Amino acid sequence: MEVAECLTRLPLPRNHSHGTTLRLRHFAQHLERDIDAVTAGRTRPWDSGVVEGHVNRIKMVERQMLGRAGFELLSKRILLA
Protein backbone atom coordinates (compact mmCIF):
# COMPACT_ATOMS: atom_id res chain seq x y z
CA MET A 1 0.00 0.00 0.00
CA GLU A 2 1.36 3.44 -0.89
CA VAL A 3 1.99 6.09 1.74
CA ALA A 4 -0.53 8.47 0.14
CA GLU A 5 -3.22 5.82 0.27
CA CYS A 6 -2.46 5.05 3.93
CA LEU A 7 -2.60 8.71 4.94
CA THR A 8 -5.85 9.37 3.11
CA ARG A 9 -7.44 6.45 4.99
CA LEU A 10 -6.67 8.04 8.36
CA PRO A 11 -9.74 8.97 10.36
CA LEU A 12 -10.09 12.73 10.06
CA PRO A 13 -12.31 14.98 12.18
CA ARG A 14 -15.79 15.50 10.78
CA ASN A 15 -15.15 19.20 10.27
CA HIS A 16 -11.98 18.74 8.18
CA SER A 17 -11.72 20.66 4.96
CA HIS A 18 -10.89 19.39 1.50
CA GLY A 19 -7.61 21.31 1.85
CA THR A 20 -6.60 19.08 4.78
CA THR A 21 -6.88 16.01 2.59
CA LEU A 22 -4.92 17.68 -0.19
CA ARG A 23 -2.14 18.67 2.22
CA LEU A 24 -1.93 15.11 3.55
CA ARG A 25 -1.73 13.73 0.02
CA HIS A 26 0.98 16.27 -0.89
CA PHE A 27 2.97 15.35 2.24
CA ALA A 28 2.65 11.65 1.42
CA GLN A 29 3.82 12.19 -2.15
CA HIS A 30 6.98 13.88 -0.85
CA LEU A 31 7.55 11.00 1.58
CA GLU A 32 7.24 8.54 -1.28
CA ARG A 33 9.70 10.55 -3.36
CA ASP A 34 12.27 10.28 -0.55
CA ILE A 35 11.31 6.78 0.60
CA ASP A 36 14.94 5.58 0.73
CA ALA A 37 15.90 8.41 3.09
CA VAL A 38 12.78 7.90 5.22
CA THR A 39 13.47 4.17 5.49
CA ALA A 40 17.13 4.75 6.36
CA GLY A 41 16.18 7.30 9.00
CA ARG A 42 13.82 4.85 10.66
CA THR A 43 16.02 1.74 10.47
CA ARG A 44 19.60 2.91 11.07
CA PRO A 45 20.90 2.59 14.64
CA TRP A 46 22.49 6.06 14.68
CA ASP A 47 20.99 9.53 14.60
CA SER A 48 22.06 13.16 14.47
CA GLY A 49 20.82 14.08 17.95
CA VAL A 50 24.25 15.02 19.30
CA VAL A 51 24.98 17.26 16.33
CA GLU A 52 21.57 18.90 16.61
CA GLY A 53 22.26 19.59 20.29
CA HIS A 54 25.52 21.37 19.45
CA VAL A 55 23.84 23.40 16.71
CA ASN A 56 21.09 24.41 19.15
CA ARG A 57 23.70 25.47 21.74
CA ILE A 58 25.65 27.54 19.18
CA LYS A 59 22.48 29.29 18.00
CA MET A 60 21.58 30.12 21.60
CA VAL A 61 25.00 31.69 22.21
CA GLU A 62 24.71 33.66 18.95
CA ARG A 63 21.31 35.00 20.01
CA GLN A 64 22.64 36.01 23.42
CA MET A 65 25.64 37.81 21.90
CA LEU A 66 23.79 39.46 19.02
CA GLY A 67 25.21 42.92 18.44
CA ARG A 68 27.49 42.77 21.48
CA ALA A 69 30.66 41.17 20.24
CA GLY A 70 32.86 40.61 17.26
CA PHE A 71 33.76 37.29 15.75
CA GLU A 72 36.71 36.63 18.11
CA LEU A 73 34.68 36.93 21.30
CA LEU A 74 31.78 35.00 19.80
CA SER A 75 34.05 32.13 18.74
CA LYS A 76 35.65 32.00 22.22
CA ARG A 77 32.24 31.96 23.87
CA ILE A 78 31.05 29.13 21.60
CA LEU A 79 34.16 27.05 22.30
CA LEU A 80 33.87 27.59 26.06
CA ALA A 81 30.10 27.18 26.35
N, C-alpha and C positions, 0 to 999 in steps of 0.2 A: 504494500500500500504506500502511496506517495505521501510525503509530508503535507502537501497542500490538502490532500483529501482527508488526512487525519485531523488537521486543524479545523477544517470546515465542518467536521462532524462533532466538534466540541459543543457541549451544551452552553448556549449563550443566554444571557438574560432576555426576558421577553421584550424589553424595551430597547434592544440593540438596534442600531441603524444599519442600513445596507453598507454604509461606509466602513463599519466595523468589520464586516465580512470581507470586504475588499482589502482592507489593511492586513487582515490575517492571511489572506491568500497571497498578497504581495510579499509578506514576511516569509511565508513558507517557500515561495519560489526562490527567494534569495538563499534560504537555507539549503534548498536542493542544489542550487548552483555551486555552493561551497561545501557539498556533503563530505568530501574527503577531509577538509579542515575540521568540520563539526565532529566527524567520527573520531579523528585523531585527538581532538580536545577532550572528548569524553572517555577515551580508552587508554590514553597514555598515562603512565604512573607519575609523571612530573607536571608541574604547572609553573606559572610565572608569578606566583604570589609574592615571593621575596623581592623580585624586581619591582613589582607594583608598589610594594611597601616603601622601597627606597625612593621611587619617583614621587610618591605622595609626600614623603618627608621633605624632599628637595623643594617641591612646590610650596609647601607650608613655609619653609624658611624664606623662599623668594617673596612670598606675600608679606611676611613680617618685615622684610628689609626693603620693601618697595620704596624707591626714592630716597633712601637713607644712606646707601653705601655704594661704592664703586665695585667693580668686578673682583678686585683683590680681597676686600673684606667679605664679600658674598661667598667667594670660593672657600675662604678659611672657615667661615661659619658653617657651610655645608659639610666640609670635611670633618669638623669637630662636633657637629650635631649628631 
